[in-house]
Amino acid sequence: MNSLTEIRWHGRGGQGAKTAALLLADVAFQLGKHVQGFPEYGPERMGAPITAYDRISDNQIRVHSNIYEPDYVVVVDDTLLESVDVTAGLKKEGAILVNTTKSKEEIIPHLKGYEGEVHIIDARKVCHETLGKYFPNTPMLAAIVKVSGVIEPETFINLMRESLEHKFAKKPEVLDGNMKALRLAMEEVH
C-alpha cells in the first residue's frame, strides 16, 4: 500500500455509504493503520446524494479536509453518474468502482473521460443471493477492499467477522448473510 490511500464514497442517504466508510476505517485501525473515516453532511435526507471519505495510511495523517483527489471512488448508486461528477479529481492511477447492472462499456461514457481502471459489481444481485434484502454497503465495502488492495482480503474478512459479531450481537442470524455477501462481492467485482 502507498503511505496514504484516499477513498471517496458517493451514495444516497440510507444506502450505507457512510457506514461502509466508517467500517473500513475501523478495520484498518485494528491493523494499526492511521485512519480517517467521515461523511460530508449537509441537508441530506433519505435518498439525497451523500459523500463519505476514508484516508488510510501507515504514517500519521496531518490533513483534515474532504478528499478532492482520491485514489479510489466508490459509487453505491449508478443513478448518481448523471447528477454528480463522481470522477472529479480521481487519479488515473487509481480506479472507480460502480454498483450497477450495466456493463463496463455502458458505464464508461458516463465517467467524463476518466482514463483509469473501471470496476463494476451488481451489489443488488449479491444482496439478494446472500441477505435477502438490498443493503449495498456490505458488498461495496468488500469490493473496494479487493480493488484497492488497501487491506489483504482474508485479513479484512476475519476482522469484519469480529466487527459484525459485535455489531449484531443481538441479531446473530444476520452475521452469516453479511459474511457471505462480503465473500461473494470479492468474487463478483469485475
N, C-alpha and C positions, 0 to 999 in steps of 0.2 A: 504494500500500500504506500502511496505517496505520503509525505509527512502530514498533509491535510487533504481530506476529501470533503467536498461540499455537495449536498444534495438538496434540490428544491422540489417540493411536492405541490401538485395542483390537483384539487378535487372540488367537491361540492360539500357544503355543510351537511353532516350526517353520514358521509361515506367512510369516515375513519382515517382520513389523511393525517390529521393532527395526531391521533392515537398511534398510527403507524410510525410517524416521525419520532414520537416520544419513546416508543418501544425499541426502535433501532438505536437511539441514543442510550437507552438503559442497558441494552445488551452489550454495546461497545464499551460502556463504562465498566461493566462487570469484567471485561477483559483488560482493564487497566488503561484504557484509552482516555484521552481528554475529549470531552464531548459538549456539544450544544444541540438541543432539540427544542424547537419552539415554533408556535404558529404566529401568523400575522393576523391580528384582529382588526376588525372594522365593524360595520353594522351588519355583519353576516348573519344569516339565519338558515334554517334547513333549506338545502337546495342552491344556495348562493355560492358563487365561486370563493374558494379559500386557498390560502397558500401556507405551507409549513416548511420548515427547514431543518437540516441536520448538518453539523460540522463534526467531523471525527478526525482525530489526529493523535500521533504518537507524542507530540510535543504540546506544550501549553498553548492554548488558543487566546490570542490577545485582541482579536477583532470582535466587536459586539454590534453587528448590524445585520440587516437582511442579507441574503445571498444574491448578488447581482451577476456573477459569472460562475455558475455552478459547473461542477464536473459531470453531474448527472441530473436529469429531470425525470420525475415520475408523474404521469398523467393518469389519474384514477378514473376520470370520466372523459371519454373521447369527444363528447359534445363541446368541451372547452376549447378544442382546437380551432373552432370557428370564432370564439369570442375573446380568448386570452392568448397573448403572444407567449406561448409556453417555451419557445426556443430562445427568447431574449437572453443574450449573454452566454448561452450554453456553449461550452468549449467544444470545438470539433474533435478534440482528442477524447472526449467523454462519450456519453450516449444518452438517448432518450428512451424511456420505457412507457409504452402506451397500453392501457387496458382497452381492448377493442375486439369486436367480432370481425372486423375488416382485415384484409391482407396488408402486409407491409407496403406493397405497391399502391394501395388505396390511401394509405396514411401519408406517405411521403409528400404528395402535393400540398398538404395542409401544414407543412413544417417550415414554411417561409424560406426555403433554400438551405435548410440545415444540412451540412455535409458529413456529420459524424454518424456513428452507429445508431441504428433504429431497431429497437426490440419491441415485440408485441406479445401480449398474453390475453387470453379470454378469461378474465377473472370471474365472470358470471358463470361460465361452464365449470371452472374449478370449484366455486362455491356450491353450486347445485349438486355436484358429484360428492362433495365431502361434508358440507354443512347443512344442506337442505334449504338454506336461506342465502340471500345476497348480502355479504359483508366483504366488499372488495379489498379492504385494507390488509387482511391476512395474506391473500395470495400476492398482492402488490409488494408487500414487505419482503417476502421470501424471494420474489423475482428480482427486486433491486439488489438484494444481497448477492444473488448469483451473478447478475450483470456487472455490478461494480467490483466484486471481489473484496469489498471493504471488511468482511468477516468471512473466515473459512466456513463453507456451508454446513458441515456436520457440527462444528462448534456452535454455530448460530442455532441450529435445530435443537441441540441439547440445552442451550441457555434459554431458548424460547419455551421449552417444555417446563423448566423450572419457573420461569416467569408466569406462564399461563396456569400452572398448578396453583401458584399463589393467588393470581388474579381470579381464578374460577374455583376457589376452594369450596364455595357453597354450591357450585354447579359443575361437579366433576364430569358430568355427561357431555359437557361442551368441549372438554380437553381433546378427546380423540379426533373429533371432526376438525378442530383447528390444526392439530399436528398433521393430519392427512392433507389438509389444504396447503400447509407450508411445503410439504414434500412434493405434492403434485404440481404446485406452482413452479418449483425449481425444474421440474421435468418439462412443463408446458411452455415456458418462456422461449420465444424464438428470436 
